[in-house]
Amino acid sequence: MTQRLPLIIFALVMAVIPLVPDIPPFWIVLLDNIGLAALVAMGLVLLTGVGGLTSFGQAAFCGFGAYTTAVLTTAYGLSPWLTLPASLLVSGIAAVVLGIVTVRLSGHYLPLGTIAWGIGLFYLFSKLEFLGRNDGISGIPPLSIGSFKMLSPDAIYYAIWVAVLLSALLTMNLLDSRTGRAIRALRRGHVAAEAFGVQTPRAKLLVFIYAAVLAGLSGWLYAHFQRAANPTPFGAQAGIEYLFIAVVGGAGYVWGAVLGAGIVVVLKEVLQSYLPYIFGGQSQLETIVFGIMLVLLLQLAPSGVWPWLMSWLPFKPARKTPDTSLKLEHRERAPGSSSVLLHIEKARKQFGGVIAVNDVSFDVNAREIVALIGPNGAGKSTTFNLITGVLTATSGKISVLGKEVENAPPQEVVKLGVSRTFQHVKLVPDMTVLENVAIGAHLRGNSGAISSMLRLDRADEAKLLAEAARQIERVGLSDQIDQLAGSLSLGQQRIVEIARALCVDPMLLLLDEPAAGLRHMEKQRLAALLRQLRDGGMSVLLVEHDMGFVMDLADRIVVLDFGTKIAEGTPAAIKTNPEVIKAYLGAAA
Ligand SMILES: Nc1ncnc2c1ncn2[C@@H]1O[C@H](COP(=O)(O)OP(=O)(O)OP(=O)(O)O)[C@@H](O)[C@H]1O
């Protein structure tokens, strides 16, 4: 209830605004335009701010929504309420088609791709005969309920703002869920998300479709508000403006979309109305002043105005503490240490002329801690990437519990109970420790996007958060549970990664330099935790440069040098192995 309170207050304020006596009708028109822009920007919050997929082409999806209802109501006489699902469907289908191509792009190619199809669709709208070419379609009927026709701006005002508030609620619900965390994890790159079972192409396509459907809804409302549709509002310039709105408001924040729309629409209107008086009717000046003002605003609040305003709040919204009595099911553990859990046979990885892993073979048994050591560039991280499916082996065999995984994607390997941490920490810095760790339990939940939006996922979600809280407690970071991951020290972030990996309920835990950045006491606590995990039935394979830590902890050590295994044995044997001393310990001495 407390989390929904701002939404309820906002809804009440918006509901009474048109009832204020003598309110200028033009204000209502402005609020209608703000609502329409906010819907598109809200999709961009999810797509760009949260998912990290920059799109300049959202205006085209408004066009799909607007033209669908324009054609169906004017040419076929359908009721606008019947064309609403059609408009959303057409926008969604267009997003599937464009998204399948676009979400594969990365870096600069992604925004460039969206600009390309944004411009292409604008010209398509203006060339097609049945869409009225450049003139568009007029005579679109107003929305109506019974005999009440929403002809005036204050009549359609409620339809627009109900759509905005419902969309805000559904979007916030989605973000605060298992699917939402998967989407938020996309921004940190696909490797970390996939290591915990997130189907990243599917998650990207989901946000792409969601954003397009919100834009289609805005287009549908726009068509019945203006009672006409032509290509101009759906062109590339409008697409850029929508992205501007999301960035100005705060691209990662649902309410940032509403605030950004308010700022941009009002600023444009004020400048267009008053600048001609000041500068004697010089055309285009308002565009320049508008640009300068937005740049200044972003200097003041680089992450957007909404988070900047929130940072001034004297209190922070409290989060519910997870109920740790709720339990998820656990995997069965191997009863003894005789069974082979991980079997690597002549694994090889070549990058062009570089042989990073050269026919390496070794096993990790159940209930065993194995360390993989070697000088820099020896091939340790590449071996981890081969085991976890991030890289495919050039040749050789890798199997987990007898199942071959050398060509399996990370999402399949993690299902077998193999989880990992990364040499370069891959947490989402603006998510809390709890939220980051809960990503590790992704495969142990099953609520999808729709059930999350409708809040039917609460029982599932409570168990996932409880598991995350338990693992955070296990690694000793309970005091930091609600802190943003990015605010922790690097050593603590590594421990958060271990808690996230533990949330998988793994059989085999792969830790890439877990002790780097830890103080002496913290290393001792980590070693005690890893021993406790081993004794509880887990196996650990770790890459570590701290020889004292490795020699004390490992049951067995595998040594790589230039991609080749040069030794394997107990810590005592490795310490005295002349090859190792020459290649590794000798080099370090
Ligand atoms: N994607 C890649 N493309 C080309 N070469 C690569 C790639 N990844 C690793 N290598 C090369 O493979 C070799 C092994 O690298 P790897 O990162 O596995 O070593 P490492 O033992 O983990 O080293 P460190 O201890 O410094 O992390 C290095 O020569 C490295 O430059």
The ligand as an SDF file (V2000), in Angstrom:
LIG
                    3D

 31 33  0  0  0  0  0  0  0  0999 V2000
   38.1460  -13.5100  -26.7750 N   0  0  0  0  0  0  0  0  0  0  0  0
   39.4420  -13.6690  -26.9740 C   0  0  0  0  0  0  0  0  0  0  0  0
   40.0030  -13.4180  -28.1770 N   0  0  0  0  0  0  0  0  0  0  0  0
   41.3280  -13.5990  -28.3910 C   0  0  0  0  0  0  0  0  0  0  0  0
   42.1830  -14.0190  -27.4480 N   0  0  0  0  0  0  0  0  0  0  0  0
   41.6880  -14.2800  -26.2270 C   0  0  0  0  0  0  0  0  0  0  0  0
   40.3070  -14.1110  -25.9200 C   0  0  0  0  0  0  0  0  0  0  0  0
   40.1080  -14.4420  -24.6130 N   0  0  0  0  0  0  0  0  0  0  0  0
   41.3140  -14.7980  -24.1380 C   0  0  0  0  0  0  0  0  0  0  0  0
   42.2590  -14.6940  -25.1000 N   0  0  0  0  0  0  0  0  0  0  0  0
   43.6700  -15.0160  -24.9620 C   0  0  0  0  0  0  0  0  0  0  0  0
   43.7530  -16.3210  -24.4240 O   0  0  0  0  0  0  0  0  0  0  0  0
   44.8040  -16.4160  -23.4960 C   0  0  0  0  0  0  0  0  0  0  0  0
   44.2720  -16.9200  -22.1630 C   0  0  0  0  0  0  0  0  0  0  0  0
   43.4930  -15.8850  -21.5790 O   0  0  0  0  0  0  0  0  0  0  0  0
   42.6890  -16.0790  -20.2010 P   0  0  0  0  0  0  0  0  0  0  0  0
   41.9590  -14.8160  -19.9350 O   0  0  0  0  0  0  0  0  0  0  0  0
   41.9280  -17.3330  -20.2540 O   0  0  0  0  0  0  0  0  0  0  0  0
   43.9020  -16.2330  -19.1970 O   0  0  0  0  0  0  0  0  0  0  0  0
   43.8530  -16.2550  -17.6050 P   0  0  0  0  0  0  0  0  0  0  0  0
   44.6870  -17.4040  -17.1730 O   0  0  0  0  0  0  0  0  0  0  0  0
   42.4680  -16.2000  -17.1090 O   0  0  0  0  0  0  0  0  0  0  0  0
   44.6300  -14.8900  -17.3000 O   0  0  0  0  0  0  0  0  0  0  0  0
   44.4420  -13.8660  -16.0550 P   0  0  0  0  0  0  0  0  0  0  0  0
   44.9530  -14.5500  -14.8480 O   0  0  0  0  0  0  0  0  0  0  0  0
   45.2880  -12.7010  -16.4440 O   0  0  0  0  0  0  0  0  0  0  0  0
   43.0090  -13.5510  -16.0080 O   0  0  0  0  0  0  0  0  0  0  0  0
   45.4530  -15.0430  -23.4210 C   0  0  0  0  0  0  0  0  0  0  0  0
   46.5640  -15.0420  -24.2890 O   0  0  0  0  0  0  0  0  0  0  0  0
   44.3870  -14.1350  -23.9390 C   0  0  0  0  0  0  0  0  0  0  0  0
   44.9350  -12.9990  -24.5510 O   0  0  0  0  0  0  0  0  0  0  0  0
  1  2  1  0
  2  3  1  0
  2  7  2  0
  3  4  2  0
  4  5  1  0
  5  6  2  0
  6  7  1  0
  6 10  1  0
  7  8  1  0
  8  9  2  0
  9 10  1  0
 10 11  1  0
 11 12  1  0
 11 30  1  0
 12 13  1  0
 13 14  1  0
 13 28  1  0
 14 15  1  0
 15 16  1  0
 16 17  2  0
 16 18  1  0
 16 19  1  0
 19 20  1  0
 20 21  2  0
 20 22  1  0
 20 23  1  0
 23 24  1  0
 24 25  2  0
 24 26  1  0
 24 27  1  0
 28 29  1  0
 28 30  1  0
 30 31  1  0
M  END
$$$$
